[in-house]
Amino acid sequence: MTGRPRMRSPHFPTTTDRPVKTTARAAAALVACASLAVGCGVIPGTTGGSGDGTITVMTWAPQDTKATNKPGMPALAQAYARWVNAQGGIGGRKLKVLTCNERNDSVAAARCADRAIDEDVVAVVGSYSQYGDTFLPSLEGAGIPYIGGYGVTNAEFTSPLSYPVNGGQPTLLAGLGRELARDCGPVALVRPDSIAGDELPPLLNSGLKAGRHSEAADQLADDDATEYQRQSVRALDYSTTNPSDAGCVVPALGDRTSTFMDSFRRARAEYPDVRTAAVLGSVDQTVINSTGGASTYDGSYITGWYPVASDPRWDPMKKVISEHAFGDNRIDPADAGVQTTWIAYTVFKKVVESLGDGEVSAGTVRSALNNGLKVSTGGLTPALRWKFQDVLASVGYPRLVNRAVSLQVVRDGRLVAARKGFIDVTKTLESAELN
């Protein structure tokens, strides 16, 4: 791989004192990458360097924070590399995975990006961060593609070097809003008081408006709170303003959704007809299991990007986890982050295979993706192909190529498919007032 200019994050001031700069960079690396178990690491059995046929990539996600945590994403990336390398690598090349703890922090996210640049990675694959505006400019400056981010920020659907595999929050919320418009009275959205949270109301409202429903009440909450009694009461009060038509409450608080539901379960005793609904990422099978399943979530609609976790199309991923994760309890095959990472690495593998015996570098990977390579994911998503500007460019999402969602419902404590196949929300988003 050829070298690239080192693009520094705007979070780090420049200095002419070289020893101080070196020390600061070393400290940053130690902070972001304390150990393989909780931060950065290399897959055992692989070798580094750009001249030995090794392909180096990075996966990052927040771990051990008070808000959203996705430790299964880097853990799945490690298991994937072990599996690939046990099969002889990708086209005979070994895969080396670096991981980084993004910590739900903009400075830590920038440090992860800086390390990816310093390590000359071919791509950042299957990662999670709420700070796309922070790290994507650095990756863009270095020419490093970002493949299969979680889709939690708008920046992932605008950056020319972002190659998302799902429709992120836009598709989930638009699809959910469209469904709730059919079945709910007043709708209350409880979401984080954050930049990422600010993007949620217009997306949900786009679906509600498509169904000729009034906008949802926008209720703010801390995404690291230990209880949500006050927010639960407010949401219930609003969703019952029409006595003849019980409403719905939509918690979108990431990992804190289960904390909200604990408070909500106690507060809703006087409002048994109020339903809940959510998007995958805020609620999955693990969350449902931990909060009593049927008693808390039964009847709730959940929109997701992929088939339900029990679908046989996930069997190849489950086999890799079983044989190469060595009982790592960070990896839950029902977790949307784990699933996204699997699909992202599936895409990356097929991109590398398309290069044959040619050079594998950030530039060649980027060129393959930009030149119309069509990637099948085994039915987990529609076939993926990234264009310079996709059909949703007019509403601010030029890179949103997967506009399909699955509608799921909780029955007897289990997430099951509410409809067969995917629902295309392109028209809903095209008509949305998102800017």
C-alpha positions in Angstrom: 0.0 0.0 0.0 1.2 3.4 -0.8 1.5 6.1 1.9 -1.1 8.8 2.5 -0.8 12.3 4.0 -1.5 12.3 7.7 -4.7 14.3 8.3 -4.9 15.4 11.9 -8.1 15.8 13.7 -9.2 19.4 14.5 -9.3 18.3 18.2 -5.5 18.3 18.5 -3.5 21.5 18.3 -0.3 21.6 16.3 3.0 22.4 17.9 6.6 22.9 16.7 7.9 21.1 19.8 8.3 17.6 18.4 9.0 15.7 21.7 5.8 17.1 23.2 3.8 16.1 20.1 5.2 12.6 20.2 4.4 12.2 23.8 0.9 13.5 23.3 0.3 11.1 20.5 1.5 8.2 22.6 -0.7 9.2 25.4 -3.7 9.4 23.1 -3.0 5.9 21.8 -2.8 4.6 25.4 -6.1 6.3 26.3 -7.9 5.0 23.3 -6.4 1.5 23.2 -5.7 0.4 26.7 -6.0 -3.3 26.0 -7.3 -5.9 23.6 -10.2 -6.8 25.9 -11.6 -3.3 26.2 -10.0 -1.2 23.5 -7.5 -1.8 20.7 -5.8 -5.0 19.7 -4.6 -7.3 16.9 -6.0 -10.7 16.0 -3.7 -13.3 17.4 -1.7 -15.2 14.7 -1.6 -12.3 12.1 1.4 -10.3 11.2 1.5 -6.6 10.5 3.1 -4.4 7.9 2.1 -3.6 4.3 4.7 -5.7 2.5 3.8 -9.2 3.7 0.4 -9.5 2.0 -1.6 -8.6 5.2 -4.7 -6.5 4.9 -5.1 -4.2 7.8 -8.5 -2.8 8.8 -10.0 -1.2 11.9 -13.3 -1.6 13.8 -14.3 0.8 16.6 -17.3 1.1 19.0 -18.0 2.4 22.5 -17.3 0.1 25.4 -17.6 0.5 29.2 -19.5 3.8 29.1 -22.6 5.1 30.9 -24.5 5.4 27.6 -24.7 3.2 24.5 -22.1 0.3 24.4 -21.4 -2.0 21.4 -18.6 -4.3 22.5 -19.9 -7.1 20.3 -19.0 -5.2 17.2 -15.2 -5.3 17.6 -15.5 -8.7 19.2 -17.3 -10.0 16.1 -14.7 -8.4 13.9 -12.0 -10.3 15.7 -13.9 -13.6 15.3 -14.4 -12.9 11.6 -10.7 -12.4 11.1 -9.9 -15.7 12.9 -12.4 -17.4 10.6 -11.1 -15.8 7.4 -7.5 -16.5 8.3 -8.3 -20.2 9.2 -9.6 -20.4 5.6 -6.4 -19.1 4.1 -7.3 -15.4 4.3 -9.0 -13.3 1.6 -7.6 -14.3 -1.7 -4.5 -15.6 0.1 -4.0 -12.5 2.1 -4.3 -12.5 5.9 -6.7 -10.1 7.5 -5.5 -8.0 10.5 -8.1 -6.3 12.6 -7.3 -3.4 14.8 -10.0 -2.3 17.3 -10.5 0.9 19.2 -12.8 2.0 22.1 -14.7 5.0 20.8 -16.0 5.7 24.3 -19.1 7.7 23.1 -16.7 10.7 23.1 -15.8 13.0 20.2 -12.2 13.2 21.2 -11.8 9.4 21.5 -13.5 9.0 18.2 -11.0 11.4 16.6 -8.2 9.5 18.2 -9.5 6.2 16.8 -9.5 7.8 13.3 -6.0 9.2 13.8 -4.7 5.8 14.7 -6.4 4.3 11.7 -4.5 6.8 9.6 -1.2 6.2 11.3 -1.6 2.4 10.9 -2.3 2.9 7.2 -5.5 0.8 7.3 -7.3 -0.2 4.1 -10.7 0.6 5.6 -12.7 1.2 8.8 -15.3 -1.6 8.8 -18.5 -2.3 10.8 -18.1 0.5 13.4 -20.3 2.6 15.7 -20.0 6.2 16.6 -22.3 9.2 17.2 -19.5 11.5 16.0 -19.4 11.2 12.3 -18.8 14.9 11.9 -15.7 14.5 13.9 -13.9 11.5 12.4 -15.2 11.4 8.8 -13.3 14.5 7.7 -10.1 12.9 8.9 -10.8 9.6 7.1 -11.8 11.6 3.9 -8.5 13.5 4.0 -6.6 10.2 4.2 -8.7 8.5 1.6 -9.9 5.7 4.0 -13.3 4.2 3.2 -15.8 3.8 6.1 -17.7 0.6 5.3 -20.9 -0.4 7.2 -21.1 2.1 10.0 -24.1 1.7 12.3 -25.9 4.6 10.6 -26.5 6.6 13.8 -25.7 10.0 12.3 -26.6 11.9 9.1 -22.9 12.3 8.3 -22.7 8.6 7.4 -25.2 9.2 4.6 -23.5 12.3 3.2 -19.7 11.6 3.2 -18.4 10.4 -0.2 -16.2 7.9 1.6 -19.0 6.3 3.7 -20.5 3.1 2.4 -23.4 2.3 4.7 -25.0 -1.2 4.6 -28.3 -0.2 6.3 -30.6 2.9 6.2 -29.7 4.0 9.7 -32.1 5.9 11.9 -33.8 7.5 8.8 -35.3 4.3 7.5 -36.1 2.8 10.9 -38.0 5.9 12.1 -39.7 6.6 8.8 -40.9 3.0 8.6 -42.0 3.0 12.2 -43.9 6.3 11.8 -45.7 5.0 8.8 -46.9 1.9 10.7 -47.9 3.9 13.8 -50.0 6.3 11.7 -52.3 3.3 11.0 -52.6 2.0 14.6 -52.0 4.8 17.1 -53.6 7.9 18.5 -51.2 10.6 19.8 -47.6 9.6 19.6 -44.9 10.6 22.1 -41.2 10.3 21.1 -38.7 10.1 24.1 -35.2 10.7 22.8 -31.7 11.8 23.9 -31.0 15.5 24.4 -28.1 15.3 22.1 -27.0 16.2 18.6 -27.8 12.7 17.4 -31.1 12.9 19.2 -32.0 16.1 17.4 -32.1 14.2 14.1 -34.8 11.8 15.2 -38.1 13.8 15.4 -38.3 14.8 11.7 -37.6 11.2 10.7 -40.4 9.7 12.7 -42.6 12.6 11.6 -41.9 11.8 8.0 -43.6 8.4 8.4 -46.4 9.8 10.5 -47.2 12.5 7.9 -47.1 9.9 5.1 -49.9 8.2 7.0 -51.7 11.5 7.5 -51.1 11.5 11.2 -50.1 14.5 13.4 -46.5 15.0 14.5 -45.2 13.2 17.6 -44.6 15.1 20.8 -40.8 15.6 21.1 -39.7 14.8 24.7 -36.1 15.1 25.7 -34.2 12.9 28.2 -30.6 12.3 29.3 -29.2 9.2 27.6 -27.2 8.3 30.8 -30.0 8.6 33.4 -30.6 5.9 36.0 -34.4 6.3 35.9 -37.1 8.0 33.7 -40.2 8.3 35.9 -40.9 11.9 35.0 -40.4 11.3 31.3 -42.7 8.2 31.5 -45.5 10.2 33.1 -45.2 13.0 30.6 -45.2 10.6 27.6 -48.3 8.7 29.0 -50.1 12.0 29.7 -49.6 13.1 26.1 -50.5 9.7 24.5 -53.8 9.7 26.3 -55.0 13.2 25.3 -57.5 11.6 23.0 -59.7 9.4 25.3 -61.3 7.5 22.3 -57.9 6.6 20.7 -55.1 5.4 22.8 -51.7 6.5 21.7 -48.2 5.1 21.5 -44.9 5.9 23.2 -41.7 5.5 21.2 -38.5 5.4 23.4 -35.4 5.9 21.3 -32.7 6.1 24.0 -30.2 3.4 22.8 -28.9 1.3 25.7 -31.0 3.3 28.1 -34.3 2.3 26.5 -34.5 -0.7 28.9 -34.0 1.7 31.8 -36.8 3.9 30.5 -39.0 0.8 30.1 -38.4 -0.1 33.8 -39.8 3.3 34.8 -42.5 3.2 32.2 -43.8 -0.2 33.3 -44.5 1.2 36.7 -46.1 4.4 35.5 -48.3 2.8 32.8 -50.5 0.8 35.3 -53.3 3.4 34.9 -52.9 3.4 31.1 -53.1 -0.2 30.0 -54.2 0.7 26.4 -51.0 2.7 25.6 -48.7 0.8 23.3 -44.9 1.1 22.9 -42.9 1.0 19.7 -39.2 1.2 19.0 -36.5 0.8 16.5 -33.9 -2.0 16.5 -30.8 -0.7 18.3 -33.0 0.7 21.1 -34.8 -2.7 21.5 -33.6 -6.1 20.5 -34.3 -9.7 21.8 -31.7 -9.3 24.5 -33.4 -6.2 25.9 -36.8 -7.9 25.7 -35.5 -10.9 27.6 -33.9 -8.7 30.3 -37.1 -6.7 31.1 -39.6 -9.5 31.4 -40.4 -10.0 27.7 -44.1 -10.3 27.2 -45.2 -8.3 30.2 -43.3 -5.2 29.1 -43.0 -5.3 25.3 -45.7 -7.7 24.1 -47.5 -6.1 21.1 -44.8 -3.6 20.5 -43.8 -2.8 16.9 -40.1 -2.8 16.2 -38.6 -1.7 12.9 -35.3 -3.3 11.9 -32.9 -3.3 9.0 -32.5 -7.0 8.7 -34.5 -10.3 9.1 -35.3 -11.4 12.7 -32.4 -13.1 14.5 -34.1 -16.5 14.2 -34.1 -16.4 10.4 -31.8 -19.1 8.8 -30.1 -16.5 6.7 -28.1 -15.7 9.9 -26.8 -19.3 10.2 -23.4 -18.6 8.6 -22.7 -15.8 11.1 -23.8 -18.0 14.0 -21.5 -20.7 12.8 -18.5 -18.4 12.8 -19.4 -17.1 16.3 -19.7 -20.7 17.6 -16.4 -21.8 16.1 -14.2 -18.8 16.3 -15.5 -16.5 19.2 -14.4 -19.0 21.9 -17.4 -18.3 24.1 -17.0 -14.5 24.0 -20.1 -13.3 25.8 -19.8 -9.8 24.3 -21.1 -11.2 21.0 -24.9 -11.6 20.8 -26.1 -12.7 17.3 -29.4 -10.9 17.9 -27.6 -7.5 18.4 -28.0 -5.1 15.5 -24.4 -3.9 15.9 -23.1 -7.5 15.6 -25.3 -8.1 12.6 -24.2 -4.9 10.9 -20.5 -5.8 11.5 -21.1 -9.2 9.9 -22.7 -7.6 6.8 -19.9 -4.9 6.6 -17.2 -7.6 6.6 -19.2 -9.6 4.1 -19.1 -6.5 1.8 -15.4 -5.9 2.5 -14.5 -9.5 1.7 -16.3 -9.4 -1.6 -14.6 -6.1 -2.5 -11.2 -7.5 -1.9 -12.0 -10.7 -3.8 -13.1 -8.5 -6.8 -9.6 -7.1 -6.9 -8.1 -10.5 -7.7 -4.3 -10.4 -7.6 -4.2 -6.6 -7.8 -3.1 -4.2 -5.0 -5.4 -4.0 -2.0 -5.2 -0.5 -0.6 -7.6 2.2 0.6 -7.6 3.6 -2.9 -8.3 0.3 -4.7 -11.1 -0.6 -2.3 -12.6 2.8 -2.7 -12.4 2.6 -6.5 -14.1 -0.8 -6.5 -17.0 0.5 -4.4 -17.3 3.7 -6.5 -17.2 1.9 -9.8 -20.5 0.2 -9.3 -19.6 -3.1 -7.6 -22.8 -4.8 -6.7 -22.7 -6.9 -3.5 -25.0 -9.6 -2.4 -25.3 -10.2 1.4 -27.1 -13.5 1.2 -30.6 -12.0 1.5 -29.8 -10.1 4.8 -30.2 -6.9 2.8 -31.2 -6.1 -0.8 -28.2 -6.2 -3.1 -25.9 -3.2 -2.3 -24.4 -0.8 -4.8 -23.0 2.7 -4.0 -23.4 5.5 -6.4 -21.9 9.0 -6.2 -25.3 10.3 -5.4 -28.3 8.1 -4.7 -32.0 8.8 -5.1 -32.3 10.5 -1.7 -29.6 13.1 -2.4 -32.4 15.8 -2.7 -33.3 15.3 1.0 -29.8 15.2 2.2 -28.9 11.5 2.1 -26.8 10.9 -1.1 -25.2 7.7 0.3 -28.4 6.0 1.6 -28.5 3.1 -0.7 -30.5 0.6 1.4 -33.9 1.9 2.0 -35.5 -1.3 3.1 -36.7 -2.1 6.7 -38.3 -5.1 8.3 -41.4 -4.8 10.5 -41.3 -7.0 13.6 -43.6 -7.4 16.5 -43.1 -8.8 20.0 -45.3 -11.8 20.6 -45.1 -13.8 23.8 -41.7 -12.3 24.6 -40.2 -13.1 21.1 -39.4 -10.8 18.2 -41.1 -12.2 15.1 -41.7 -11.0 11.6 -44.9 -8.9 11.4 -44.7 -9.0 7.6 -42.8 -11.0 5.1 -39.9 -9.4 3.3 -38.7 -5.8 3.4 -40.7 -2.5 3.3 -39.2 0.2 1.0 -39.5 3.6 2.6 -37.9 5.6 -0.3 -41.1 7.5 -1.1 -41.7 8.3 2.6 -38.2 9.8 2.9 -38.4 11.6 -0.5 -41.4 13.5 0.8 -39.9 14.3 4.2 -38.9 17.8 5.3 -35.6 16.9 6.9 -33.4 19.9 6.1 
